[in-house]
Amino acid sequence: MPDILPNRKIIHVDMDAFYASVEQMDNPELRGKPLAVGGSGRRGVVGAASYEARKFGVRSAMSGALAKLNCPQLIFVRPRFERYSEISKKVRKIFFDYTELVEPLSMDEAYLDVTENKKGNPSASLIAKEIRQRIFDEVGLTASAGISINKFVAKIASDYNKPNGQKTVPPEEVLEFLEALDVRKFFGIGKVTAEKMYQLGIFTGKDLKSKDIDYLGEKFGKSGRYYYYAVRGIHNSEVKPHRIRKSLAAERTFNENLSSEVFMLEKLEKIAEEVEKRLKKSSVAGKTITLKIKYSDFSLQTRSKTLPYFVSDKAIILETAKSLLYQEKMKDSVRLLGISLSNLNTDKPSSKALIKDKESVSVQLKFDF
């Protein structure tokens, strides 16, 4: 007897080029022009790019220098996070007019479970359309949405008709939709994993679905099990209105590479101070302290230590970070340092996915979407 999955109606709302769109909204002179939020200098990094800039290959996390090379007319603006947070709260307020089951992923995207909603509207597609229209009318920005039976498919669908569009994948079309997708489009499959799949002859969801769970486990470890069920439309994670924070961090990229630990200690003190501030603001503490080091060649290294007690005090965080800094010799000059705390006192044992039988095939009942 095949499993019948929960008939949830999930919407994933994703603001279009959020930071850049806010800047263009607030400054009409920037509208229609290639824009990057971030730093333009040699050490600068693009935090967000307008759609006009993306046409030239400008992407988030790209160095400011490369972005300028790709698009000489690119305009850089400094980020204004307080403003973005203000706009984000207005958008979120609209979400809560429809359901209390809202799970924010960041300032510019969230999941909504509208299976049962405050409007009594049986159509998740119409709710998504109404929400997007209200965001445009009341906030002045566009948003895209994906609508489907679970968070995994809804997130993929929200990227389907960007910008300012939406895509509904009803229950009876989920398997066909996933089979036709390039594996690069799957949420949770990054560039490196996609390349590995290509080498194994796995190019589409259909190719991925042809592999059994043991094969995927052998090639991709624990993630293989996730891929096996995801491509079958099985992803039973509920929309969690109060997401539990798993870690808290702060980091700094330097204008000039640091080659001496003495200079690094000065920077670490300021980073530890910021971490303490964020911990106290969130009323959390953690046991595991991790030092993040990015070298001048962009290679990344982390060093961690778990304490026998929860800490949120700057002095202890800094001392632990110092010991991690001196744990081994630096292999090169350093362009970025960061400190994070995990194993927080908010952590709870993770629940297992609601999967009954690894050999089962998902079947969806058809219902109004």
FENSULVEN-V324889 format. One record per residue. N is the residue number from 0. RES is the residue in one small letter. SS is DSSP state (h for helix, s for strand, l for the rest). PHI is phi in whole degrees, -180 to 180 (NA if undefined). Layout:
n->N res->RES ss->SS phi->PHI
n->N res->RES ss->SS phi->PHI
This chain:
n->0 res->m ss->l phi->NA
n->1 res->p ss->l phi->-69
n->2 res->d ss->l phi->-69
n->3 res->i ss->s phi->-110
n->4 res->l ss->l phi->-76
n->5 res->p ss->l phi->-57
n->6 res->n ss->l phi->-86
n->7 res->r ss->l phi->-89
n->8 res->k ss->l phi->-120
n->9 res->i ss->s phi->-112
n->10 res->i ss->s phi->-115
n->11 res->h ss->s phi->-110
n->12 res->v ss->s phi->-103
n->13 res->d ss->s phi->-131
n->14 res->m ss->s phi->-66
n->15 res->d ss->l phi->-84
n->16 res->a ss->l phi->43
n->17 res->f ss->h phi->-51
n->18 res->y ss->h phi->-58
n->19 res->a ss->h phi->-66
n->20 res->s ss->h phi->-67
n->21 res->v ss->h phi->-63
n->22 res->e ss->h phi->-64
n->23 res->q ss->h phi->-70
n->24 res->m ss->h phi->-67
n->25 res->d ss->h phi->-77
n->26 res->n ss->l phi->-128
n->27 res->p ss->h phi->-54
n->28 res->e ss->h phi->-66
n->29 res->l ss->h phi->-91
n->30 res->r ss->l phi->-67
n->31 res->g ss->l phi->79
n->32 res->k ss->l phi->-111
n->33 res->p ss->l phi->-67
n->34 res->l ss->s phi->-133
n->35 res->a ss->s phi->-129
n->36 res->v ss->s phi->-95
n->37 res->g ss->s phi->148
n->38 res->g ss->l phi->-103
n->39 res->s ss->l phi->-97
n->40 res->g ss->l phi->-72
n->41 res->r ss->l phi->-61
n->42 res->r ss->l phi->-100
n->43 res->g ss->l phi->-71
n->44 res->v ss->s phi->-133
n->45 res->v ss->s phi->-76
n->46 res->g ss->s phi->-89
n->47 res->a ss->s phi->-160
n->48 res->a ss->s phi->-132
n->49 res->s ss->l phi->-71
n->50 res->y ss->h phi->-65
n->51 res->e ss->h phi->-64
n->52 res->a ss->h phi->-78
n->53 res->r ss->h phi->-65
n->54 res->k ss->l phi->-62
n->55 res->f ss->l phi->-98
n->56 res->g ss->l phi->87
n->57 res->v ss->l phi->-79
n->58 res->r ss->l phi->-135
n->59 res->s ss->l phi->-64
n->60 res->a ss->l phi->77
n->61 res->m ss->l phi->-78
n->62 res->s ss->s phi->-65
n->63 res->g ss->h phi->-60
n->64 res->a ss->h phi->-65
n->65 res->l ss->h phi->-68
n->66 res->a ss->h phi->-61
n->67 res->k ss->h phi->-67
n->68 res->l ss->h phi->-67
n->69 res->n ss->h phi->-69
n->70 res->c ss->l phi->-139
n->71 res->p ss->l phi->-57
n->72 res->q ss->l phi->-87
n->73 res->l ss->l phi->-61
n->74 res->i ss->s phi->-103
n->75 res->f ss->s phi->-102
n->76 res->v ss->s phi->-131
n->77 res->r ss->l phi->-75
n->78 res->p ss->l phi->-67
n->79 res->r ss->l phi->-127
n->80 res->f ss->h phi->-66
n->81 res->e ss->h phi->-63
n->82 res->r ss->h phi->-67
n->83 res->y ss->h phi->-63
n->84 res->s ss->h phi->-65
n->85 res->e ss->h phi->-60
n->86 res->i ss->h phi->-67
n->87 res->s ss->h phi->-59
n->88 res->k ss->h phi->-65
n->89 res->k ss->h phi->-66
n->90 res->v ss->h phi->-65
n->91 res->r ss->h phi->-64
n->92 res->k ss->h phi->-61
n->93 res->i ss->h phi->-64
n->94 res->f ss->h phi->-56
n->95 res->f ss->l phi->-71
n->96 res->d ss->l phi->-72
n->97 res->y ss->l phi->-111
n->98 res->t ss->l phi->-162
n->99 res->e ss->l phi->-86
n->100 res->l ss->l phi->-88
n->101 res->v ss->s phi->-119
n->102 res->e ss->s phi->-117
n->103 res->p ss->s phi->-70
n->104 res->l ss->s phi->-98
n->105 res->s ss->s phi->-166
n->106 res->m ss->l phi->-66
n->107 res->d ss->l phi->-116
n->108 res->e ss->s phi->-153
n->109 res->a ss->s phi->-160
n->110 res->y ss->s phi->-99
n->111 res->l ss->s phi->-129
n->112 res->d ss->s phi->-99
n->113 res->v ss->l phi->-113
n->114 res->t ss->l phi->-54
n->115 res->e ss->l phi->-120
n->116 res->n ss->l phi->-131
n->117 res->k ss->l phi->-69
n->118 res->k ss->l phi->-89
n->119 res->g ss->l phi->66
n->120 res->n ss->l phi->-93
n->121 res->p ss->l phi->-75
n->122 res->s ss->l phi->-101
n->123 res->a ss->h phi->-65
n->124 res->s ss->h phi->-65
n->125 res->l ss->h phi->-70
n->126 res->i ss->h phi->-64
n->127 res->a ss->h phi->-61
n->128 res->k ss->h phi->-63
n->129 res->e ss->h phi->-67
n->130 res->i ss->h phi->-62
n->131 res->r ss->h phi->-63
n->132 res->q ss->h phi->-66
n->133 res->r ss->h phi->-66
n->134 res->i ss->h phi->-61
n->135 res->f ss->h phi->-67
n->136 res->d ss->h phi->-71
n->137 res->e ss->h phi->-94
n->138 res->v ss->l phi->-112
n->139 res->g ss->l phi->98
n->140 res->l ss->l phi->-122
n->141 res->t ss->l phi->-100
n->142 res->a ss->s phi->-141
n->143 res->s ss->s phi->-113
n->144 res->a ss->s phi->-143
n->145 res->g ss->s phi->-121
n->146 res->i ss->s phi->-129
n->147 res->s ss->s phi->-165
n->148 res->i ss->l phi->-83
n->149 res->n ss->l phi->-153
n->150 res->k ss->h phi->-65
n->151 res->f ss->h phi->-60
n->152 res->v ss->h phi->-71
n->153 res->a ss->h phi->-62
n->154 res->k ss->h phi->-67
n->155 res->i ss->h phi->-63
n->156 res->a ss->h phi->-66
n->157 res->s ss->h phi->-66
n->158 res->d ss->l phi->-90
n->159 res->y ss->l phi->-71
n->160 res->n ss->l phi->-119
n->161 res->k ss->l phi->-72
n->162 res->p ss->l phi->-87
n->163 res->n ss->l phi->56
n->164 res->g ss->l phi->-146
n->165 res->q ss->s phi->-149
n->166 res->k ss->s phi->-139
n->167 res->t ss->s phi->-106
n->168 res->v ss->l phi->-117
n->169 res->p ss->l phi->-69
n->170 res->p ss->h phi->-50
n->171 res->e ss->h phi->-73
n->172 res->e ss->h phi->-111
n->173 res->v ss->h phi->-60
n->174 res->l ss->h phi->-64
n->175 res->e ss->h phi->-63
n->176 res->f ss->h phi->-61
n->177 res->l ss->h phi->-70
n->178 res->e ss->h phi->-64
n->179 res->a ss->h phi->-81
n->180 res->l ss->l phi->-76
n->181 res->d ss->s phi->-67
n->182 res->v ss->h phi->-60
n->183 res->r ss->h phi->-64
n->184 res->k ss->h phi->-82
n->185 res->f ss->l phi->-72
n->186 res->f ss->l phi->-64
n->187 res->g ss->l phi->103
n->188 res->i ss->l phi->-110
n->189 res->g ss->l phi->-86
n->190 res->k ss->h phi->-62
n->191 res->v ss->h phi->-65
n->192 res->t ss->h phi->-65
n->193 res->a ss->h phi->-61
n->194 res->e ss->h phi->-63
n->195 res->k ss->h phi->-65
n->196 res->m ss->h phi->-64
n->197 res->y ss->h phi->-58
n->198 res->q ss->h phi->-65
n->199 res->l ss->l phi->-91
n->200 res->g ss->l phi->82
n->201 res->i ss->l phi->-104
n->202 res->f ss->l phi->-110
n->203 res->t ss->s phi->-126
n->204 res->g ss->h phi->-58
n->205 res->k ss->h phi->-62
n->206 res->d ss->h phi->-63
n->207 res->l ss->h phi->-64
n->208 res->k ss->h phi->-67
n->209 res->s ss->l phi->-76
n->210 res->k ss->l phi->-93
n->211 res->d ss->l phi->-81
n->212 res->i ss->h phi->-66
n->213 res->d ss->h phi->-69
n->214 res->y ss->h phi->-62
n->215 res->l ss->h phi->-66
n->216 res->g ss->h phi->-66
n->217 res->e ss->h phi->-66
n->218 res->k ss->h phi->-86
n->219 res->f ss->h phi->-128
n->220 res->g ss->l phi->64
n->221 res->k ss->h phi->-61
n->222 res->s ss->h phi->-64
n->223 res->g ss->h phi->-59
n->224 res->r ss->h phi->-63
n->225 res->y ss->h phi->-61
n->226 res->y ss->h phi->-63
n->227 res->y ss->h phi->-58
n->228 res->y ss->h phi->-79
n->229 res->a ss->h phi->-60
n->230 res->v ss->l phi->-70
n->231 res->r ss->l phi->-97
n->232 res->g ss->l phi->76
n->233 res->i ss->l phi->-100
n->234 res->h ss->l phi->-156
n->235 res->n ss->l phi->-96
n->236 res->s ss->l phi->-64
n->237 res->e ss->l phi->-80
n->238 res->v ss->l phi->-71
n->239 res->k ss->l phi->-106
n->240 res->p ss->l phi->-61
n->241 res->h ss->l phi->-117
n->242 res->r ss->l phi->-71
n->243 res->i ss->l phi->-83
n->244 res->r ss->l phi->-67
n->245 res->k ss->l phi->-97
n->246 res->s ss->s phi->-159
n->247 res->l ss->s phi->-144
n->248 res->a ss->s phi->-148
n->249 res->a ss->s phi->-148
n->250 res->e ss->s phi->-149
n->251 res->r ss->s phi->-139
n->252 res->t ss->s phi->-100
n->253 res->f ss->s phi->-97
n->254 res->n ss->s phi->-66
n->255 res->e ss->s phi->-128
n->256 res->n ss->s phi->-61
n->257 res->l ss->s phi->-103
n->258 res->s ss->l phi->-114
n->259 res->s ss->l phi->-117
n->260 res->e ss->h phi->-61
n->261 res->v ss->h phi->-60
n->262 res->f ss->h phi->-70
n->263 res->m ss->h phi->-66
n->264 res->l ss->h phi->-61
n->265 res->e ss->h phi->-62
n->266 res->k ss->h phi->-69
n->267 res->l ss->h phi->-62
n->268 res->e ss->h phi->-62
n->269 res->k ss->h phi->-69
n->270 res->i ss->h phi->-67
n->271 res->a ss->h phi->-62
n->272 res->e ss->h phi->-64
n->273 res->e ss->h phi->-68
n->274 res->v ss->h phi->-62
n->275 res->e ss->h phi->-59
n->276 res->k ss->h phi->-61
n->277 res->r ss->h phi->-70
n->278 res->l ss->h phi->-63
n->279 res->k ss->h phi->-71
n->280 res->k ss->h phi->-65
n->281 res->s ss->h phi->-91
n->282 res->s ss->l phi->56
n->283 res->v ss->l phi->-130
n->284 res->a ss->l phi->-143
n->285 res->g ss->s phi->-140
n->286 res->k ss->s phi->-104
n->287 res->t ss->s phi->-101
n->288 res->i ss->s phi->-107
n->289 res->t ss->s phi->-121
n->290 res->l ss->s phi->-99
n->291 res->k ss->s phi->-105
n->292 res->i ss->s phi->-128
n->293 res->k ss->s phi->-112
n->294 res->y ss->s phi->-86
n->295 res->s ss->l phi->-64
n->296 res->d ss->l phi->-90
n->297 res->f ss->l phi->74
n->298 res->s ss->l phi->-72
n->299 res->l ss->s phi->-120
n->300 res->q ss->s phi->-137
n->301 res->t ss->s phi->-126
n->302 res->r ss->s phi->-133
n->303 res->s ss->s phi->-127
n->304 res->k ss->s phi->-145
n->305 res->t ss->s phi->-104
n->306 res->l ss->s phi->-89
n->307 res->p ss->s phi->-80
n->308 res->y ss->s phi->-146
n->309 res->f ss->s phi->-78
n->310 res->v ss->s phi->-132
n->311 res->s ss->l phi->-144
n->312 res->d ss->l phi->-88
n->313 res->k ss->h phi->-56
n->314 res->a ss->h phi->-60
n->315 res->i ss->h phi->-70
n->316 res->i ss->h phi->-61
n->317 res->l ss->h phi->-66
n->318 res->e ss->h phi->-63
n->319 res->t ss->h phi->-67
n->320 res->a ss->h phi->-63
n->321 res->k ss->h phi->-63
n->322 res->s ss->h phi->-63
n->323 res->l ss->h phi->-70
n->324 res->l ss->h phi->-63
n->325 res->y ss->l phi->-90
n->326 res->q ss->l phi->-61
n->327 res->e ss->l phi->-152
n->328 res->k ss->l phi->-69
n->329 res->m ss->l phi->-66
n->330 res->k ss->l phi->-88
n->331 res->d ss->l phi->-167
n->332 res->s ss->l phi->-70
n->333 res->v ss->s phi->-114
n->334 res->r ss->s phi->-106
n->335 res->l ss->s phi->-149
n->336 res->l ss->s phi->-129
n->337 res->g ss->s phi->-147
n->338 res->i ss->s phi->-128
n->339 res->s ss->s phi->-132
n->340 res->l ss->s phi->-117
n->341 res->s ss->s phi->-131
n->342 res->n ss->s phi->55
n->343 res->l ss->s phi->-76
n->344 res->n ss->l phi->-77
n->345 res->t ss->l phi->-99
n->346 res->d ss->l phi->-66
n->347 res->k ss->l phi->-130
n->348 res->p ss->l phi->-57
n->349 res->s ss->l phi->-74
n->350 res->s ss->l phi->-86
n->351 res->k ss->l phi->-75
n->352 res->a ss->l phi->-62
n->353 res->l ss->l phi->-83
n->354 res->i ss->l phi->-117
n->355 res->k ss->l phi->-91
n->356 res->d ss->l phi->-143
n->357 res->k ss->l phi->-65
n->358 res->e ss->l phi->-94
n->359 res->s ss->l phi->-74
n->360 res->v ss->l phi->-115
n->361 res->s ss->l phi->-74
n->362 res->v ss->s phi->-131
n->363 res->q ss->l phi->-111
n->364 res->l ss->l phi->-74
n->365 res->k ss->l phi->-83
n->366 res->f ss->l phi->-153
n->367 res->d ss->l phi->-58
n->368 res->f ss->l phi->-125
